[in-house]
């Protein structure tokens, strides 16, 4: 087997590694695996082997290659999102991501904490999910040193955001009750 071919590159027994091995990459904008630059091979290996939800978006088309941890973000867009341009997969958040990708392609790392995304993960006719996500978008340099892709790690923080809001509301209500109690005692 040639070094860097699909079975060697897409290591692991996870679903996405298996799907990556089975996909005809030659039919996508990234082309056959044997022609992938070393930088793409390296970042794809990182994505598939990390335990954190991750995705790499490669080339001007921002072709998606994600890991098992990213699958819940896709919802019904899984498994079709593999090898798909990011903006075709996520048109509902393009207004948020285009400015970020522009910054990353200029060489900047962009990190957003508890960013609200309205995702259509349950199908085009279903109500969208409001999801809070902490994300880091990092440039991936190509062989010539230019930015050739975007490496994204992300965590769903929706539960934590809702918990903080509930705690803040609880504190507000307790303060209101205490203020009312003190006023009644003074009367």
LOBA-639319 format. One line per 5 residues: number of its first residue (from 1); their letters; for each residue x, y, z of N, C-alpha, C. Coordinates in Angstrom, 1 decimal, always signed. Layout:
! residues N
NUM	a	X:Y:Z:X:Y:Z:X:Y:Z  ...
! end
This chain:
! residues 187
1	xxxxx	+0.8:-1.2:+0.0:+0.0:+0.0:+0.0:+0.9:+1.2:+0.0  +0.6:+2.2:-0.8:+1.3:+3.4:-0.9:+1.1:+4.3:+0.4  +2.2:+4.9:+0.9:+2.0:+5.8:+2.0:+1.0:+6.9:+1.7  +0.1:+7.2:+2.6:-0.8:+8.2:+2.5:-2.1:+7.8:+1.7  -2.2:+6.6:+1.4:-3.5:+6.1:+0.8:-4.6:+6.1:+1.8
6	xxxxx	-5.8:+5.9:+1.3:-6.9:+6.0:+2.2:-6.9:+5.2:+3.5  -6.6:+3.9:+3.4:-6.6:+3.1:+4.6:-5.5:+3.5:+5.6  -4.4:+3.9:+5.2:-3.3:+4.4:+6.1:-3.7:+5.7:+6.7  -4.2:+6.6:+5.9:-4.6:+8.0:+6.3:-5.8:+8.0:+7.3  -6.8:+7.3:+6.9:-8.0:+7.3:+7.7:-8.0:+6.2:+8.7
11	xxxxx	-7.1:+6.3:+9.7:-7.0:+5.2:+10.7:-8.2:+5.2:+11.6  -8.4:+4.1:+12.3:-9.4:+4.0:+13.3:-10.6:+3.2:+12.9  -11.4:+2.9:+13.9:-12.6:+2.1:+13.6:-13.8:+3.0:+13.8  -13.7:+4.3:+14.0:-14.8:+5.1:+14.1:-15.6:+5.2:+12.8  -16.8:+5.7:+13.0:-17.7:+5.8:+11.8:-17.1:+6.7:+10.7
16	xxxxx	-16.6:+7.8:+11.1:-16.2:+8.8:+10.1:-14.9:+8.3:+9.5  -14.0:+7.6:+10.2:-12.8:+7.1:+9.5:-13.2:+6.0:+8.5  -14.2:+5.2:+8.8:-14.8:+4.2:+7.9:-15.4:+4.9:+6.7  -16.2:+6.0:+6.9:-16.8:+6.7:+5.8:-15.7:+7.4:+4.9  -14.7:+7.9:+5.5:-13.6:+8.5:+4.8:-12.9:+7.5:+3.9
21	xxxxx	-12.7:+6.3:+4.4:-12.0:+5.2:+3.6:-12.9:+4.8:+2.4  -14.2:+4.9:+2.6:-15.2:+4.4:+1.6:-15.5:+5.5:+0.5  -15.3:+6.8:+0.9:-15.7:+7.9:+0.0:-14.7:+8.0:-1.2  -15.3:+8.2:-2.4:-14.5:+8.4:-3.6:-14.1:+9.9:-3.6  -12.9:+10.2:-3.0:-12.5:+11.5:-2.9:-12.2:+12.2:-4.2
26	xxxxx	-11.9:+11.3:-5.2:-11.7:+11.8:-6.6:-12.9:+12.6:-7.2  -14.0:+12.3:-6.6:-15.3:+12.9:-7.1:-15.5:+14.2:-6.4  -14.7:+14.6:-5.5:-14.9:+15.8:-4.7:-13.8:+16.9:-5.1  -13.9:+18.1:-4.7:-13.0:+19.2:-5.0:-11.6:+18.9:-4.4  -11.5:+18.1:-3.4:-10.1:+17.9:-2.8:-9.4:+16.9:-3.6
31	xxxxx	-10.0:+16.1:-4.4:-9.4:+15.1:-5.3:-8.9:+13.9:-4.7  -8.3:+13.0:-5.4:-7.9:+11.7:-4.9:-6.9:+11.8:-3.8  -7.0:+11.0:-2.8:-6.2:+11.0:-1.6:-4.7:+11.0:-1.9  -4.3:+10.2:-3.0:-2.9:+10.1:-3.4:-2.3:+11.4:-3.8  -3.2:+12.4:-4.1:-2.7:+13.7:-4.5:-2.8:+14.8:-3.4
36	xxxxx	-3.3:+14.4:-2.3:-3.4:+15.4:-1.2:-2.1:+15.8:-0.7  -2.0:+17.1:-0.4:-0.7:+17.6:+0.1:-0.5:+17.1:+1.6  +0.7:+17.1:+2.0:+1.1:+16.6:+3.3:+0.3:+17.3:+4.4  +0.1:+18.6:+4.2:-0.6:+19.4:+5.3:-2.1:+18.9:+5.4  -2.7:+18.6:+4.3:-4.1:+18.1:+4.4:-4.1:+16.7:+5.1
41	xxxxx	-3.2:+15.9:+4.7:-3.1:+14.5:+5.3:-2.9:+14.6:+6.8  -2.1:+15.5:+7.2:-1.8:+15.7:+8.6:-3.0:+16.2:+9.4  -3.7:+17.2:+8.9:-4.8:+17.7:+9.7:-6.0:+16.8:+9.6  -6.2:+16.0:+8.6:-7.2:+15.0:+8.5:-7.0:+13.9:+9.6  -5.7:+13.5:+9.7:-5.3:+12.5:+10.7:-5.6:+13.0:+12.1
46	xxxxx	-5.3:+14.3:+12.3:-5.6:+14.9:+13.6:-7.1:+14.9:+13.9  -7.8:+15.4:+12.9:-9.3:+15.4:+13.1:-9.9:+14.1:+13.5  -9.5:+13.1:+12.7:-10.1:+11.7:+12.9:-9.6:+11.1:+14.2  -8.4:+11.5:+14.7:-7.9:+10.8:+15.9:-8.2:+11.6:+17.2  -8.7:+12.8:+17.2:-8.9:+13.5:+18.4:-10.3:+13.1:+19.0
51	xxxxx	-10.3:+13.3:+20.3:-11.6:+13.0:+21.0:-12.6:+14.1:+21.0  -12.1:+15.3:+20.6:-13.0:+16.5:+20.6:-13.7:+16.6:+19.3  -14.9:+17.2:+19.3:-15.6:+17.4:+18.0:-14.7:+18.4:+17.1  -14.4:+17.9:+15.9:-13.5:+18.6:+15.1:-13.9:+18.4:+13.6  -13.5:+19.4:+12.8:-13.7:+19.4:+11.4:-12.6:+20.2:+10.7
56	xxxxx	-12.2:+19.7:+9.5:-11.3:+20.6:+8.7:-12.1:+21.0:+7.4  -11.9:+22.2:+7.1:-12.6:+22.8:+5.9:-11.4:+23.1:+4.9  -11.4:+22.4:+3.8:-10.2:+22.5:+2.9:-10.5:+23.2:+1.6  -9.5:+24.1:+1.2:-9.5:+24.8:-0.1:-10.6:+25.9:-0.1  -10.6:+26.5:-1.3:-11.6:+27.7:-1.4:-13.0:+27.2:-1.3
61	xxxxx	-13.3:+25.9:-1.6:-14.6:+25.4:-1.5:-15.0:+25.0:+0.0  -14.0:+25.0:+0.9:-14.2:+24.6:+2.3:-14.8:+23.3:+2.4  -14.2:+22.3:+1.7:-14.7:+20.9:+1.8:-14.6:+20.3:+3.2  -15.6:+19.7:+3.7:-15.7:+19.2:+5.0:-15.2:+17.8:+5.2  -14.3:+17.6:+6.2:-13.9:+16.3:+6.7:-14.0:+16.4:+8.2
66	xxxxx	-14.9:+15.6:+8.8:-15.1:+15.7:+10.2:-15.0:+14.4:+10.9  -15.0:+14.5:+12.3:-14.8:+13.2:+13.1:-16.2:+12.8:+13.7  -16.1:+11.7:+14.4:-17.4:+11.2:+15.1:-17.9:+12.2:+16.0  -17.1:+13.0:+16.7:-17.6:+13.9:+17.7:-18.4:+15.1:+17.1  -18.1:+15.3:+15.8:-18.8:+16.4:+15.1:-20.2:+16.0:+14.6
71	xxxxx	-20.5:+14.7:+14.5:-21.7:+14.1:+14.0:-23.0:+14.7:+14.6  -23.0:+14.9:+16.0:-24.3:+15.4:+16.6:-24.6:+16.9:+16.1  -23.5:+17.6:+15.7:-23.8:+19.0:+15.2:-24.5:+18.9:+13.8  -24.2:+17.9:+13.0:-24.8:+17.7:+11.7:-26.2:+17.3:+11.7  -26.6:+16.5:+12.7:-28.0:+16.0:+12.7:-28.3:+15.2:+11.4
76	xxxxx	-29.4:+15.6:+10.8:-29.8:+14.9:+9.5:-28.9:+15.2:+8.4  -28.0:+16.1:+8.5:-27.0:+16.4:+7.5:-25.9:+15.4:+7.4  -25.9:+14.5:+8.4:-25.0:+13.4:+8.4:-25.6:+12.2:+7.7  -24.9:+11.5:+6.9:-23.5:+11.6:+6.5:-23.2:+12.4:+5.3  -24.2:+13.0:+4.7:-24.0:+13.7:+3.4:-23.0:+14.9:+3.5
81	xxxxx	-22.8:+15.4:+4.8:-21.9:+16.5:+4.9:-20.5:+16.2:+4.7  -20.1:+15.0:+4.7:-18.7:+14.6:+4.5:-18.3:+14.8:+3.0  -17.3:+15.6:+2.8:-16.9:+15.9:+1.4:-17.7:+17.0:+0.7  -18.6:+17.6:+1.5:-19.4:+18.7:+1.0:-18.8:+20.0:+1.3  -19.0:+21.0:+0.4:-18.6:+22.4:+0.8:-19.4:+22.9:+2.0
86	xxxxx	-18.7:+23.5:+2.9:-19.3:+24.0:+4.2:-20.5:+24.9:+3.9  -20.5:+25.8:+3.0:-21.6:+26.7:+2.8:-22.8:+26.0:+2.2  -22.6:+24.9:+1.5:-23.7:+24.1:+0.9:-24.3:+23.3:+2.1  -23.5:+22.9:+3.0:-24.1:+22.1:+4.2:-24.8:+23.0:+5.2  -24.2:+24.2:+5.4:-24.7:+25.1:+6.4:-25.1:+26.5:+5.9
91	xxxxx	-26.0:+26.5:+5.0:-26.4:+27.9:+4.4:-27.0:+28.8:+5.5  -27.6:+28.2:+6.5:-28.3:+29.0:+7.5:-27.3:+29.8:+8.4  -26.1:+29.5:+8.4:-25.1:+30.2:+9.2:-24.0:+30.9:+8.4  -24.2:+30.9:+7.1:-23.2:+31.5:+6.2:-22.9:+32.9:+6.6  -23.9:+33.7:+7.0:-23.8:+35.1:+7.4:-22.8:+35.2:+8.6
96	xxxxx	-22.7:+34.2:+9.4:-21.8:+34.2:+10.5:-20.4:+33.7:+10.2  -20.4:+32.7:+9.3:-19.1:+32.0:+9.0:-18.2:+32.7:+8.0  -18.8:+33.3:+7.0:-18.0:+34.0:+5.9:-17.0:+35.0:+6.5  -17.4:+35.9:+7.4:-16.4:+36.8:+8.0:-15.3:+36.1:+8.8  -15.7:+35.0:+9.4:-14.7:+34.3:+10.2:-13.7:+33.6:+9.3
101	xxxxx	-14.2:+32.9:+8.2:-13.3:+32.3:+7.3:-12.4:+33.3:+6.6  -12.9:+34.4:+6.3:-12.1:+35.5:+5.7:-10.9:+35.8:+6.6  -11.2:+36.0:+7.9:-10.1:+36.3:+8.8:-9.1:+35.1:+8.9  -9.6:+33.9:+9.0:-8.7:+32.7:+9.1:-7.9:+32.6:+7.8  -8.4:+32.9:+6.7:-7.6:+32.8:+5.4:-6.6:+33.9:+5.3
106	xxxxx	-6.7:+34.9:+6.2:-5.7:+36.0:+6.3:-4.7:+35.6:+7.3  -4.8:+34.4:+8.0:-3.8:+33.9:+8.9:-4.2:+34.1:+10.4  -5.4:+34.5:+10.7:-5.8:+34.8:+12.1:-6.5:+33.6:+12.7  -6.3:+33.3:+13.9:-7.1:+32.3:+14.6:-8.3:+33.0:+15.3  -9.5:+32.5:+15.1:-10.7:+33.2:+15.7:-11.3:+32.2:+16.7
111	xxxxx	-11.6:+32.7:+17.9:-12.2:+31.9:+18.9:-13.5:+32.7:+19.4  -14.6:+31.9:+19.4:-15.8:+32.5:+19.8:-16.3:+31.6:+21.0  -16.7:+32.3:+22.1:-17.2:+31.5:+23.2:-18.7:+31.7:+23.3  -19.4:+30.6:+23.5:-20.9:+30.6:+23.6:-21.6:+31.4:+22.5  -21.1:+31.1:+21.3:-21.7:+31.8:+20.1:-23.1:+31.1:+19.8
116	xxxxx	-24.1:+31.9:+19.6:-25.4:+31.3:+19.2:-25.4:+31.0:+17.8  -25.8:+29.7:+17.5:-26.0:+29.3:+16.1:-27.4:+28.7:+16.0  -28.1:+29.1:+14.9:-29.4:+28.6:+14.7:-29.2:+27.6:+13.5  -29.2:+26.3:+13.9:-28.9:+25.2:+13.0:-30.1:+24.4:+12.6  -30.1:+24.1:+11.3:-31.2:+23.3:+10.8:-30.7:+21.8:+10.8
121	xxxxx	-30.7:+21.2:+12.0:-30.1:+19.9:+12.1:-31.2:+18.8:+12.0  -32.5:+19.2:+12.0:-33.6:+18.2:+12.0:-34.3:+18.2:+10.6  -33.7:+18.8:+9.6:-34.2:+18.8:+8.3:-34.7:+20.2:+7.9  -34.9:+20.5:+6.6:-35.2:+21.8:+6.2:-36.6:+22.3:+6.6  -37.5:+21.4:+6.8:-38.9:+21.8:+7.2:-39.1:+21.8:+8.7
126	xxxxx	-38.1:+21.3:+9.5:-38.3:+21.3:+10.9:-37.8:+22.6:+11.5  -38.3:+23.0:+12.7:-37.8:+24.2:+13.3:-36.3:+24.1:+13.6  -35.6:+25.2:+13.5:-34.1:+25.1:+13.7:-33.8:+25.0:+15.2  -32.7:+24.4:+15.5:-32.2:+24.4:+16.9:-31.3:+25.6:+17.2  -31.6:+26.2:+18.4:-30.7:+27.3:+18.9:-29.6:+26.6:+19.7
131	xxxxx	-28.4:+26.6:+19.2:-27.3:+26.0:+19.9:-26.2:+27.0:+20.2  -25.7:+26.9:+21.4:-24.6:+27.7:+21.8:-23.3:+26.9:+21.7  -22.3:+27.4:+21.0:-21.1:+26.7:+20.7:-19.9:+27.5:+21.0  -18.9:+26.9:+21.7:-17.6:+27.6:+21.8:-16.7:+26.9:+20.7  -16.2:+27.8:+19.8:-15.4:+27.3:+18.7:-14.1:+28.0:+18.5
136	xxxxx	-13.1:+27.3:+18.0:-11.8:+27.8:+17.6:-11.6:+27.5:+16.2  -11.4:+28.5:+15.3:-11.1:+28.4:+13.9:-9.6:+28.7:+13.7  -8.8:+27.7:+13.3:-7.4:+28.0:+13.1:-7.0:+27.8:+11.7  -6.1:+28.6:+11.2:-5.6:+28.4:+9.8:-4.7:+27.1:+9.7  -4.9:+26.5:+8.6:-4.0:+25.3:+8.2:-3.2:+25.7:+7.0
141	xxxxx	-1.9:+25.7:+7.2:-1.0:+26.2:+6.1:-0.8:+25.1:+5.1  -0.7:+25.4:+3.9:-0.4:+24.5:+2.8:+1.1:+24.4:+2.6  +1.5:+23.7:+1.6:+2.9:+23.4:+1.4:+3.7:+24.6:+1.1  +3.1:+25.7:+0.5:+3.8:+26.9:+0.2:+3.7:+27.9:+1.3  +3.1:+27.6:+2.4:+3.0:+28.5:+3.6:+1.7:+29.3:+3.6
146	xxxxx	+1.0:+29.2:+2.5:-0.3:+30.0:+2.5:-1.4:+29.2:+3.3  -2.4:+29.9:+3.6:-3.5:+29.3:+4.3:-4.3:+28.5:+3.3  -4.5:+27.2:+3.5:-5.2:+26.3:+2.6:-6.4:+25.8:+3.1  -6.6:+25.9:+4.5:-7.8:+25.3:+5.1:-8.0:+25.9:+6.5  -9.1:+25.4:+7.1:-9.5:+25.9:+8.4:-9.7:+24.6:+9.3
151	xxxxx	-9.1:+24.6:+10.4:-9.2:+23.5:+11.4:-10.1:+24.1:+12.5  -11.3:+23.4:+12.7:-12.2:+23.9:+13.7:-12.4:+22.8:+14.8  -12.3:+23.3:+16.1:-12.6:+22.5:+17.2:-13.8:+23.2:+17.9  -14.7:+22.4:+18.4:-15.9:+23.1:+19.0:-16.5:+22.2:+20.1  -17.2:+22.9:+20.9:-18.0:+22.2:+22.0:-19.3:+22.9:+22.1
156	xxxxx	-20.4:+22.0:+22.3:-21.7:+22.5:+22.5:-21.8:+23.0:+24.0  -22.1:+24.2:+24.2:-22.2:+24.8:+25.5:-23.6:+25.2:+25.8  -24.6:+24.7:+25.1:-26.0:+25.1:+25.3:-26.4:+24.9:+26.7  -26.2:+23.7:+27.3:-26.6:+23.4:+28.6:-26.0:+24.4:+29.6  -24.7:+24.7:+29.5:-24.0:+25.6:+30.4:-24.6:+27.0:+30.3
161	xxxxx	-24.9:+27.5:+29.1:-25.5:+28.8:+28.9:-26.8:+28.9:+29.6  -27.6:+27.9:+29.4:-29.0:+27.9:+30.0:-28.9:+27.8:+31.5  -28.0:+27.0:+32.0:-27.8:+26.9:+33.5:-27.3:+28.3:+34.1  -26.4:+28.9:+33.4:-26.0:+30.3:+33.9:-27.1:+31.3:+33.9  -27.9:+31.2:+32.8:-29.1:+32.1:+32.8:-30.1:+31.8:+33.9
166	xxxxx	-30.3:+30.5:+34.1:-31.3:+30.1:+35.2:-30.8:+30.6:+36.5  -29.5:+30.4:+36.8:-28.9:+30.8:+38.0:-29.0:+32.4:+38.2  -28.7:+33.1:+37.1:-28.8:+34.5:+37.2:-30.3:+35.0:+37.5  -31.2:+34.3:+36.9:-32.6:+34.6:+37.1:-33.0:+34.3:+38.6  -32.5:+33.2:+39.0:-32.8:+32.8:+40.4:-32.2:+33.8:+41.4
171	xxxxx	-31.0:+34.3:+41.1:-30.4:+35.3:+42.0:-31.2:+36.6:+41.9  -31.7:+37.0:+40.7:-32.5:+38.2:+40.6:-33.8:+38.1:+41.4  -34.4:+36.9:+41.3:-35.7:+36.7:+42.0:-35.4:+36.7:+43.5  -34.4:+36.1:+44.0:-34.0:+36.1:+45.4:-33.8:+37.5:+45.9  -33.1:+38.3:+45.1:-32.8:+39.7:+45.5:-34.2:+40.4:+45.6
176	xxxxx	-35.0:+40.2:+44.6:-36.3:+40.9:+44.6:-37.2:+40.5:+45.8  -37.2:+39.2:+46.2:-37.9:+38.7:+47.4:-37.3:+39.3:+48.6  -36.0:+39.4:+48.7:-35.4:+40.0:+49.9:-35.7:+41.5:+50.0  -35.7:+42.2:+48.9:-36.0:+43.6:+48.9:-37.4:+43.8:+49.3  -38.3:+43.0:+48.8:-39.7:+43.1:+49.2:-39.9:+42.8:+50.7
181	xxxxx	-39.2:+41.7:+51.2:-39.3:+41.4:+52.6:-38.8:+42.5:+53.5  -37.7:+43.2:+53.1:-37.2:+44.3:+53.9:-38.2:+45.4:+53.9  -38.8:+45.7:+52.8:-39.8:+46.8:+52.7:-41.0:+46.5:+53.6  -41.4:+45.3:+53.6:-42.6:+44.9:+54.4:-42.2:+45.1:+55.9  -41.0:+44.7:+56.3:-40.6:+44.8:+57.7:-40.5:+46.3:+58.2
186	xx	-40.2:+47.2:+57.2:-40.1:+48.6:+57.6:-41.5:+49.2:+57.7  -42.5:+48.7:+57.1:-43.9:+49.3:+57.2:-44.5:+49.1:+58.5
! end
